[in-house]
């Protein structure tokens, strides 16, 4: 009997550890909560990576801006006659405003590229908000009276600060369909893309704009030095 009592006492001592010795505590991380880590944060409901919530750079009237704007997956193809007409109408209405002046734009299936002039950061924000409202109303009406959000996230804006950057932005916007086609291993549009419009295309396609005279032209002639003469001096 004494032997069993002693054995139990030894077992208890082993479980508790030796006198004066603290039992070991495992510090191995078992859970991934807290702290910075890869892919952390709230996920986008649309599945599209959101534009980084960084502070908008300060702008001036001397520096045009390259804007990229993506729509949600449920929005119909923008690069169609119906979608293009909605965009033309919205941009023509915004051309009468002075907050944002669209000088070039191109339309892809799920996003648009614009080169705009604005008097400042606040003017750009107000002007783009006005364009967004017109586009959302027009696209929802086109999609058989839908309602709700159209754009996946806020627009991405990149200020153009020198002639080379401006020339590259114009070339990218006006040839965007060809760039996307090459990436996908197919041939792009031959000649000028009919879904890309700038001041030169506005002059070359007078018949189209005369037919849409009730709306007016979707782009305006640039006034900043970079868009009028500076980009031609790029090396």
Secondary structure, 3 states (H helix, E strand, C coil): CHHHHHHHHHHHHHHHCCCCCCCCCCCCCCCCCCCCCCCCCCCCCCCCCCCCCCCCCCCECCCCEEEEEEECCCCCCCCCHHHHHHHHHHHHHHCCCCCEEEEEEEECCCEEEEEEEECEHHHHHHHHHHHHHHHHHHHHHHCCCCCCCCECCCCEEEECCCHHHHHHHHHHHHCHHHHHHHHCCCCCCCCCCCCEECHHHHHHCHHHHHHCCCCCCCCCCCCCHHHHCHHHHCC
